[in-house]
Amino acid sequence: MTATQILLLIAAYFGVLILISYLTGKDDSNEVFFKAKKQSPWYLVAFGMIGASLSGVTFISVPGMIGGQQFAYMQGVFGFFVGYIFIILILLPLYYKLNVTSIYQYLEQRFGKVSYKTGAFFFLLSRVTGASFRLYLVALSMQYIVFEKLGVPFWLTVVVSILLIWLYTNRGGIKTIIWTDTLQTLAMLVSVGVGIYLINQKLDFSLISMLKSESFSAKSQIFFFDNPNATTYFWKYFIGGIFIAIAMTGLDQDMMQKNLTCKNKKEAQKNMFTMATLVIIVNFAFLSLGALLFIYADKFNLQIPVVNDITRTDLLFPEIAMNQDLGGALSITFLIGLIAAAYSSADSALTSLTTSFSVDFLNIEKKPKEEQKPLRKKVHIGVSVLLILVVILFNNLEGNVVSNLFKFATYTYGPLLGLFAFGILTKRQIKDQYAWIVALLSIALSFIITSLPESILGAYKFHWEILPLNGIITFIGLILISRKQN
């Protein structure tokens, strides 16, 4: 495809998103922006949340992981499912019972204002970083495919991308996101399906023969029980996956804000169970695509793309989709899927960050009615600018992006995990004014422990288990500053 054709495709796609925004944003009240008036159909929320949970990281980086660890990621996905069940049975009933706008309002009711602000702060830190990582990855791919050839600098690619997100989320907020996420999830899944089909054709595989082939089997080992020191070890991935799901979905305003737009608790629970089941199927499809990409690269002696002297397995999918003459259908669906991947997470992050900062830090719900909407709009602009700055800073990031994303998240989500666990599992009250100190110390101790030299750790490599470790340290710290309630 030519650069002009790609730009026209991008313009057409955003035209559809802006049309959806116009239709869903006629009422731009805060009640619609924050909660969609609790009228979202559960099945739309479930389907759209798949795209939001997968994002550009799964679309690009998960297929690129195959070269280093085969299908080990599925062990974590099975853990996700268990974590989602905990959300369904414990967290969703709690949030609906309290009728919260921000889920961190629970911490205020349970412990006090300092705990509340501490939880909200770590969400803001986690989500700004996570959304920026995801958007960075897709912006990098777009830069590699088209904008570099046009002489467009990376920073301008980022600015335009976030400006477009601001444009279609400015009015309808979460109500618009529910519908745009549904479209974007569909675009991603169609892209993966077309990719699997066309690459199979090129390799003379049918779907069944692909799954039975020696080359696929050599790249698709799921379970790793042999080496507890390795990052791919089953129990590390599985247990870590449970806590990743609880923290990065159940304790995350971005993901839970969508659930809280459902009409009632039962519909929200149906939404989560449907999503949990589909996530297993969809991640297996992404990893299968990844195996095919590496099989294709091996067969046709294709070099893994190198950017800034760094080998980028993340860019193998765009390289094959755009530059290997596999047909216009793959190029078009890949580009649409790539754009969808970028905006299915970034748009909801922008909305949820606006919600959290407005509710948790500015107390927008307590301000005069005439001040609320203008204030929300200013926050929305401010968050957009912040995302631009952080994504540009990530331009020097090294390594596989999905690994960096989850590694950072295991530190920043740990205090949230500890705070909520202590609130739910105990009846003790804490000295609220010290909550932020406990949270910071837990991150510092977790970092020190996981950074110990080989002379102490031996060959052991930490992975997602950093998150429950961090949560446990926070929990113990809260015990030390707690007392029995009267």
C-alpha atoms as one frame of an Amber mdcrd trajectory, in Angstrom:
protein
   0.000   0.000   0.000   1.173   3.524  -0.707   1.507   6.158   1.999  -1.479
   8.019   0.521  -3.666   4.909   0.676  -2.649   4.296   4.286  -3.466   7.874
   5.277  -6.869   7.627   3.569  -7.583   4.400   5.441  -6.647   6.028   8.752
  -8.851   9.035   7.933 -11.800   6.767   7.069 -11.410   4.811  10.288 -11.364
   7.944  12.402 -14.335   9.236  10.470 -16.291   6.218  11.763 -15.106   6.813
  15.354 -16.064  10.479  15.217 -19.505   9.521  13.844 -19.963   7.143  16.792
 -18.838   9.932  19.105 -21.402  12.306  17.593 -24.242   9.794  18.003 -23.328
   8.828  21.571 -22.168  12.232  22.811 -25.278  14.336  22.296 -25.662  14.339
  26.061 -22.243  15.361  27.375 -23.166  15.521  31.048 -20.823  14.176  33.703
 -23.299  11.387  34.460 -22.926  10.156  30.879 -19.163  10.771  30.709 -18.427
   8.917  33.975 -21.156   6.222  34.129 -23.088   6.185  30.806 -26.173   6.532
  33.051 -25.725   2.793  33.882 -27.506   1.790  30.684 -24.807  -0.142  28.766
 -25.792  -3.601  27.399 -23.603  -6.179  29.161 -22.744  -8.080  25.969 -21.358
  -4.929  24.328 -19.284  -4.189  27.405 -17.928  -7.765  27.444 -16.928  -7.736
  23.778 -15.414  -4.271  23.973 -13.435  -5.110  27.111 -11.590  -7.823  25.191
 -10.067  -5.159  22.966  -9.314  -2.912  25.935  -7.583  -5.729  27.843  -5.639
  -6.909  24.777  -4.657  -3.551  23.279  -1.639  -2.893  21.100   0.563  -4.874
  23.474  -1.203  -8.142  22.656  -1.751  -7.238  19.004   1.935  -6.605  18.345
   4.071  -7.762  21.244   2.475 -11.078  22.251   3.016 -12.636  18.788   6.590
 -11.346  19.027   7.145 -13.247  22.314   7.033 -16.614  20.541  10.704 -16.464
  19.619  11.752 -16.334  23.251   9.191 -18.386  25.192   6.804 -20.151  22.803
   3.246 -20.322  24.251   4.292 -19.883  27.900   2.123 -16.742  28.034  -0.975
 -18.997  28.008  -0.059 -20.136  31.531  -0.606 -16.548  32.634  -3.859 -16.370
  30.647  -5.217 -19.366  32.586  -4.315 -17.456  35.729  -6.222 -14.446  34.386
  -9.380 -16.586  34.273  -9.100 -17.467  37.975  -8.500 -13.805  38.800 -11.592
 -12.797  36.819 -13.691 -15.260  38.863 -12.517 -13.474  42.041 -13.595 -10.155
  40.513 -17.007 -11.612  39.645 -17.649 -13.052  43.101 -16.014 -10.466  45.382
 -15.208  -7.116  43.806 -18.201  -6.453  41.540 -20.760  -7.054  44.342 -18.722
  -4.695  46.560 -18.597  -1.886  43.978 -22.296  -2.131  43.152 -23.261  -2.227
  46.827 -21.340   1.008  47.480 -22.567   2.638  44.215 -19.186   4.271  43.593
 -18.120   6.409  40.630 -14.433   5.744  41.321 -13.652   2.335  42.798 -11.070
   3.953  45.110 -13.911   5.591  47.013 -14.144   2.200  48.743 -10.783   2.906
  50.409 -12.096   6.184  51.834 -15.127   4.458  53.308 -13.011   1.601  54.693
  -9.881   3.422  55.930  -9.979   7.170  55.328  -8.882   9.925  52.979  -5.139
   9.211  52.900  -5.685   5.571  51.891  -8.187   6.760  49.303  -5.766   9.259
  47.770  -2.924   6.724  47.941  -4.936   4.128  45.988  -6.061   6.680  43.419
  -2.491   7.966  43.012  -1.122   4.513  42.271  -3.889   3.953  39.743  -2.987
   7.211  38.002   0.689   6.245  37.971  -0.057   2.718  36.746  -2.529   3.720
  34.068  -0.554   6.662  32.707   2.451   4.389  32.355   0.484   1.419  31.016
  -1.496   3.420  28.476   1.679   5.181  27.366   3.524   1.882  26.911   0.689
   0.564  24.759   0.314   3.696  22.691   4.081   3.947  22.281   4.243   0.464
  20.789   1.572   1.129  18.201   2.896   4.614  17.401   6.295   3.002  16.829
   4.719   0.530  14.404   2.883   3.300  12.541   6.117   5.269  12.366   7.934
   2.220  10.982   5.245   1.480   8.373   4.355   4.891   6.981   5.297   8.093
   8.768   9.074   7.617   8.693   8.904   7.449   4.891   6.963  10.717   4.838
   9.537  12.458   7.019   7.091  12.892   9.914   8.921  12.969  13.277   7.871
  10.471  15.958   6.709  13.184  18.355   4.239  14.519  15.779   2.844  11.015
  15.213   2.174  10.818  18.965   0.623  14.295  19.205  -1.775  13.672  16.306
  -2.725  10.241  17.675  -3.704  11.568  21.103  -5.390  14.634  19.604  -7.673
  12.310  17.638  -8.466  10.324  20.791  -9.330  13.533  22.621 -11.579  14.551
  19.747 -13.871  11.530  19.893 -13.902  11.059  23.694 -14.399  14.709  24.618
 -18.180  14.597  24.873 -19.561  11.105  25.473 -16.728   9.734  27.606 -17.356
   6.175  28.777 -20.622   5.910  26.808 -18.694   6.538  23.578 -15.924   4.153
  24.684 -18.360   1.247  25.127 -19.326   1.499  21.444 -15.921   2.370  19.977
 -14.286  -0.491  21.925 -16.780  -2.904  20.357 -15.789  -1.742  16.871 -12.095
  -1.815  17.736 -12.239  -5.335  19.209 -13.928  -6.565  16.040 -11.236  -4.906
  13.905  -8.435  -6.577  15.886  -9.992 -10.029  15.729 -10.690  -9.781  12.003
  -7.076  -8.762  11.441  -5.748 -11.760  13.348  -8.132 -14.120  11.565  -7.146
 -12.812   8.132  -3.467 -12.972   9.104  -3.711 -16.627  10.185  -5.647 -17.560
   7.047  -3.354 -15.848   4.507  -0.067 -16.878   6.127  -1.354 -20.456   6.309
  -2.074 -20.265   2.589   1.460 -19.054   1.892   2.872 -21.918   3.977   0.500
 -24.475   2.359  -1.220 -25.150   5.681  -4.865 -25.614   6.504  -5.919 -24.714
  10.045  -5.851 -28.392  11.064  -2.538 -29.173   9.354  -1.021 -26.072  10.963
  -1.928 -27.293  14.435  -0.535 -30.767  13.652   2.648 -29.611  11.925   6.094
 -30.192  13.463   7.087 -26.566  12.871   4.043 -25.323  14.838   4.596 -27.871
  17.632   8.215 -26.745  17.925   7.045 -23.201  18.736   3.870 -23.857  20.747
   4.840 -25.455  24.060   2.432 -24.131  26.689   3.424 -25.683  30.011   6.879
 -25.296  31.574   7.397 -27.221  34.824  11.057 -28.146  34.494  12.920 -25.071
  35.782  11.546 -23.078  38.756  14.241 -20.458  38.214  13.054 -19.562  34.695
  10.577 -16.764  34.011   8.480 -19.249  31.988   7.946 -21.606  34.959   4.249
 -22.546  35.210   3.544 -21.504  38.794   5.197 -18.119  38.309   3.056 -17.362
  35.287  -0.168 -18.898  36.636  -0.132 -17.411  40.143   1.183 -14.119  38.787
  -1.600 -14.145  36.191  -4.243 -14.454  38.917  -2.961 -11.357  40.692  -2.336
  -9.470  37.432  -6.026  -9.959  36.554  -7.246  -8.932  40.007  -5.016  -5.857
  40.123  -4.970  -4.701  36.505  -8.691  -5.353  35.943 -10.500  -5.596  39.271
  -8.573  -2.799  41.004  -8.237  -0.639  37.907 -10.642   2.252  37.359 -10.170
   1.991  33.596 -11.504  -1.574  33.363 -14.025  -1.376  36.193 -15.540   1.875
  34.937 -16.873  -0.101  31.964 -18.359  -2.755  34.237 -20.028  -0.115  36.364
 -21.945   1.179  33.334 -23.986  -2.059  33.247 -27.560  -1.843  34.510 -26.999
  -3.980  37.619 -24.605  -6.349  39.366 -25.838  -9.498  37.610 -25.337  -8.023
  34.151 -21.847  -6.867  35.121 -21.037 -10.391  36.318 -22.298 -11.914  33.049
 -20.115  -9.437  31.213 -16.994 -10.421  33.183 -17.547 -14.172  32.817 -18.083
 -13.851  29.062 -14.954 -11.748  28.732 -12.916 -14.181  30.875 -13.838 -17.092
  28.613 -13.217 -15.244  25.366  -9.834 -13.927  26.526  -8.484 -17.514  26.637
  -9.609 -18.207  23.060  -8.409 -14.870  21.709  -4.951 -15.071  23.317  -4.448
 -18.555  21.886  -5.287 -17.130  18.457  -2.741 -14.322  18.910  -0.035 -16.773
  19.938  -0.895 -19.054  17.014  -0.437 -16.083  14.714   2.910 -15.424  16.411
   4.045 -19.000  15.750   3.082 -18.624  12.089   5.033 -15.367  11.816   8.222
 -17.044  13.037   7.618 -20.125  10.859   7.222 -17.782   7.893  10.380 -15.865
   8.817  12.357 -19.114   9.122  11.096 -20.526   5.824  11.742 -17.392   3.768
  14.901 -16.239   5.616  13.227 -13.022   6.762  15.283 -10.881   9.129  13.656
  -9.612  12.324  13.280  -5.784  12.026  15.938  -3.672  13.747  15.177  -0.137
  15.004  17.848   2.063  16.634  20.193  -0.958  16.692  17.625  -2.927  18.720
  16.099  -6.159  17.359  12.312  -5.703  17.523  10.330  -8.952  17.479   7.366
  -6.614  18.141   7.651  -5.449  14.517   7.622  -8.883  12.858   3.849  -8.816
  12.347   3.833  -5.373  10.678   6.839  -6.348   8.553   5.131  -9.469   7.193
   1.699  -7.856   6.848   2.917  -4.778   4.992   6.057  -5.788   3.099   5.770
  -9.441   2.103   3.183  -9.246  -0.713   0.607 -11.402   1.044  -2.251  -9.399
  -0.430  -4.132  -6.180   0.110  -6.614  -7.875   2.463  -3.886  -8.526   5.043
  -2.391  -5.039   4.696  -5.776  -3.342   5.106  -7.030  -5.488   7.987  -3.639
  -5.277   9.723  -3.630  -1.491   9.566  -7.200  -1.228  10.824  -6.411  -3.747
  13.572  -3.270  -1.819  14.492  -5.129   1.473  14.747  -7.889  -0.231  16.732
  -5.298  -1.756  19.055  -3.846   1.659  19.786  -7.112   3.365  20.539  -9.048
   0.579  22.284  -6.838   1.048  25.343  -5.694   4.651  25.009  -9.196   6.109
  24.662 -10.558   4.318  27.716  -7.398   5.221  29.660  -7.922   8.881  28.817
 -11.524   8.657  30.021 -10.762   6.739  33.212  -7.823   8.995  34.124 -10.065
  12.007  33.646 -12.695  10.351  35.844 -10.261   9.378  38.593  -8.505  12.737
  38.789 -11.807  14.647  38.684 -13.538  12.500  41.315 -10.657  11.352  43.528
  -8.520  14.495  43.658 -10.738  17.419  42.656 -13.938  16.182  44.369 -15.889
  17.202  41.284 -19.133  15.682  42.551 -19.145  18.116  45.495 -18.633  21.252
  43.424 -21.465  23.506  42.169 -23.275  21.965  39.221 -22.336  24.718  36.792
 -18.604  24.190  37.508 -18.506  20.421  37.062 -18.566  20.002  33.273 -16.041
  22.787  32.478 -13.697  21.345  35.099 -13.981  17.848  33.621 -13.139  19.187
  30.163 -10.017  20.939  31.468  -8.865  17.743  33.165  -9.489  15.825  29.934
  -7.149  18.193  28.063  -4.525  18.036  30.808  -4.465  14.226  30.820  -4.101
  14.246  27.014  -1.024  16.456  27.243   0.449  14.236  29.975   0.061  11.104
  27.808   1.804  12.850  24.910   4.800  13.704  27.070   5.134  10.228  28.582
   4.840   8.392  25.238   7.578  10.568  23.747   9.805   9.766  26.748   9.345
   6.051  26.067  10.932   6.382  22.630  14.224   5.116  24.051  12.661   2.051
  25.663  14.564  -1.210  25.169  13.353  -4.782  25.207  10.050  -6.507  24.571
   7.309  -4.024  25.461   4.888  -6.511  27.010   7.589  -7.633  29.460   8.411
  -4.041  30.437   4.729  -3.185  30.843   3.945  -6.054  33.189   7.192  -5.676
  35.119   6.430  -2.027  35.878   2.818  -2.888  36.729   3.891  -5.489  39.281
   5.430  -2.654  41.295   2.787   0.056  40.929  -0.282  -2.172  41.369   1.168
  -3.908  44.457   0.041  -1.250  46.973  -3.476  -1.327  45.503  -3.558  -5.102
  45.879  -2.414  -4.879  49.494  -4.831  -2.083  50.444  -7.905  -3.761  48.963
  -6.927  -7.195  50.303  -6.493  -5.814  53.824  -9.822  -4.009  53.618 -11.730
  -7.040  52.361 -10.014  -9.838  54.313  -9.712  -8.183  57.744 -11.878  -6.127
  60.063  -8.980  -4.123  61.422  -8.638  -0.353  61.057  -5.331   1.238  60.073
  -3.688   4.523  61.057  -4.788   6.122  57.836  -2.175   8.900  57.795   0.616
   6.315  57.342  -0.915   4.429  54.400   1.157   6.246  51.774   4.385   5.465
  53.638   3.545   1.761  53.712   2.783   1.843  49.968   6.081   3.503  49.068
   8.094   1.230  51.355   6.463  -1.858  49.831   7.554  -0.792  46.359  11.072
  -0.009  47.579  11.408  -3.359  49.389   9.997  -5.268  46.409  12.486  -3.571
  44.115  15.395  -4.324  46.466  14.404  -7.987  46.814  13.954  -8.504  43.076
  17.245  -6.730  42.340  19.376  -8.879  44.646  22.564 -10.164  42.994  23.030
 -13.696  41.681  25.238 -14.470  44.665  22.046 -14.366  46.778  19.289 -15.331
  44.316  21.329 -17.826  42.340  19.776 -18.510  38.947  16.285 -17.461  40.085
  14.543 -14.918  37.846  11.564 -12.943  39.144   8.527 -12.610  36.895   4.893
 -11.735  37.600   5.222 -13.040  41.175   6.627  -9.592  41.978   3.010  -8.379
  42.175   1.767 -10.734  44.938   5.109 -10.229  46.726   4.518  -6.469  46.664
   0.921  -6.952  47.788   2.008  -9.184  50.699   4.597  -6.637  51.840   1.927
  -3.907  51.748  -0.473  -6.174  53.669   2.130  -6.835  56.390   2.903  -3.119
  56.595  -0.780  -2.345  57.087  -0.957  -4.903  59.913   1.834  -3.022  61.663
  -0.105   0.258  61.556  -3.502  -1.268  62.362  -5.681  -1.859  65.374  -8.878
  -3.744  66.088 -12.033  -1.788  65.334 -14.201  -0.981  68.306
